[in-house]
Structure formats: structure tokens, C-alpha cells
Amino acid sequence: MITKSPSNKNIFHKNIYFTNSARGVELISLYYRLVNPINKREFPISHRISKDIINFPIHQDISIDELIKIVNVTKEVLNESK
């Protein structure tokens, strides 16, 4: 199990996002570039959660080979982040 302290949690999230992208797995970081940012004071829990959400490109048209690549690259990135 990978555990990260709150102080470097956002760095860990960005590492997963950008390293996967660099290796050809385009992830979507929900709210990474918000059109209207979530107000931290008004919605503190939503704001915190928005910093940690990553959507994997899983959909009805994905091939088995693409799915295997996503899993393998993500496992590599997580193992390197330990």
C-alpha cells in the first residue's frame, strides 16, 4: 500500500498524471484545469477531493491492448513512486 503525507499528496497525484501521460497513457485529471475553480472556503471537502481525482481512459471502444498498457504503465509509475 502506498501512503503519502498530506504535504506531498498533490505532488504524488501530479507525478501519476504527468508520468502516465509521458508514457502514452492520457489520463484526465478531473478539475485539473477548472473553468470555474471550486471555492476552497465555501466547499473545502469538494476542493480537497478535486485535487486527487484521476480518470482513466476506460470506455466501450478501448481495446484489450490499450487496457493492458494503461494497467502496466500505471503499475510502473506507482512502483517508482514508493
N, C-alpha and C positions, 0 to 999 in steps of 0.2 A: 504494500500500500504506500502510495506517495503522499507525504504530508508536507505542506509548505506553510510557513508562518504568514500571518496576515500582511506583514510588511513587504514580502516578496511575492505574494499571491498574484498580483497583476502582472509582474514580470514573468512568472511561470505561465500564465494564460497567454501572454503575447508570444512567448517562446513557442508554445504549441501551435499557435495560429501562424506565425511567420515561418517557422521551420517546416511545417507541413506544406505551406504554400510554395516555399523554395524548392521543395522536393516533388512538386507537381500535384499535390492534393489541395485543391482550392476549398478552403473552409469558409464558412460565413460566421463572422463574429457578430452575433446579434447585438445591435446597438453600438457597434464599434464606432460608427460614424453616424450618430443620431441626427436626424433632421431637426428635431426639437428635443434637446437633451432632457433627460429625466431630472427634475429638480431634486437635488440631494436633500435639502431641508424638508421639502414637502413629502417626498417619497423615499426615505432613507433605505428601506429594505429593498424596494424595487431598484434603486440606484446601485446598491451593492451587488445584487443578483445580476444586473445587466452587465457588469464588468466580467462575469465569469461564464457567460453563455457562449458556447461554440456549437454551431450547427454543422453536422457532417453532410456532404452532398449525397444523401441517400434518397432515391426516388424510383419510380416504377421503370424507368428506362436504363438504370445503371446495370452495367454488365458484371458478371462474376469476377472478371479480371480487374475491373476498376474497384470493386468492393474489396478484393484481396489486397490491392495496392494501398487503399485507404487504411485498412487494418494494419498492414505491415509497417507502413510509414509512421502511423500514429504510435504503434508499439515501440519502434526505434526511438522516436522523439521522447516518449515517456521514460524509456530506459536510460537515455542520455541525460535526462533531467534529474535523475535520482541523486 
